[in-house]
């Protein structure tokens, strides 16, 4: 379910849902952003809150000239288990 379809560079973003927790000490896990300028997933390092039901973060990893983005959540269900990846819908980047 999408609530907002727009996101601004440098502002706070929030993703709510379930099974959102990840191990921040594992470099393969976390929240990543892919925009239409940088096609390689960029890890979001400024995470204010990361729980099973919510992630609050700063949108600093979005390229200033990007017009669209989507987010990837990479996590493991258990220690040393395979990486599971979930992708958000596409969002429009606004100034």
C-alpha positions in Angstrom: 0.0 0.0 0.0 1.3 3.4 -1.0 0.4 6.5 1.1 2.7 9.1 -0.5 3.9 8.9 -4.0 6.5 11.7 -3.8 9.7 12.1 -1.8 12.1 15.1 -1.4 15.9 14.9 -1.3 17.2 15.8 2.2 14.0 15.3 4.0 12.9 12.6 6.5 11.3 9.5 5.1 9.2 6.9 6.8 8.3 3.3 5.8 5.8 1.5 7.8 4.8 -2.2 7.5 5.9 -5.4 9.1 9.0 -7.5 9.1 11.1 -4.4 8.5 13.9 -5.0 11.0 17.4 -5.7 9.9 20.9 -6.1 11.4 22.6 -2.8 10.9 26.0 -4.4 11.7 25.7 -6.6 8.6 26.7 -4.5 5.6 24.5 -6.6 3.3 21.4 -5.7 5.2 19.6 -2.4 5.5 17.6 0.1 3.5 18.9 1.0 0.1 17.7 3.5 -2.5 17.8 3.2 -6.3 17.1 6.4 -8.4 17.0 7.0 -12.1 20.5 8.6 -12.0 22.4 6.1 -9.8 21.1 2.8 -10.9 23.2 1.0 -8.3 21.5 0.6 -4.9 22.9 3.1 -2.4 22.7 2.2 1.3 20.9 4.8 3.5 23.2 5.3 6.5 21.2 8.0 8.3 18.5 5.8 10.0 16.8 7.4 13.0 14.6 4.4 13.8 14.5 0.8 12.6 12.0 -1.5 14.2 10.0 -4.5 12.9 7.1 -2.1 12.0 8.8 1.2 11.0 11.9 2.7 9.5 12.6 6.5 9.8 15.5 7.8 7.7 17.1 10.8 6.1 16.8 10.9 2.2 20.4 12.0 1.7 21.3 9.1 -0.7 19.0 10.4 -3.6 20.9 12.1 -6.4 19.9 15.8 -6.6 18.9 15.4 -10.3 16.9 12.2 -9.8 13.2 12.3 -10.9 12.1 8.8 -9.6 13.3 6.4 -6.9 12.4 3.1 -5.2 13.6 1.6 -2.0 15.0 -1.9 -1.3 15.0 -3.5 2.1 17.6 -6.2 2.5 17.4 -8.4 5.5 17.8 -12.0 6.8 15.1 -14.0 8.6 17.7 -15.7 10.8 21.5 -15.5 11.5 23.4 -16.6 8.4 20.2 -17.1 6.4 19.9 -15.9 2.8 19.3 -12.2 2.1 15.6 -11.4 1.5 14.9 -8.3 -0.6 11.7 -6.3 -0.8 11.2 -3.4 -3.2 8.9 -0.4 -2.7 6.8 1.1 -5.4 8.3 3.9 -7.6 8.2 7.4 -6.1 8.5 10.7 -7.8 11.3 13.0 -6.5 10.3 16.6 -5.8 12.4 19.6 -5.0 
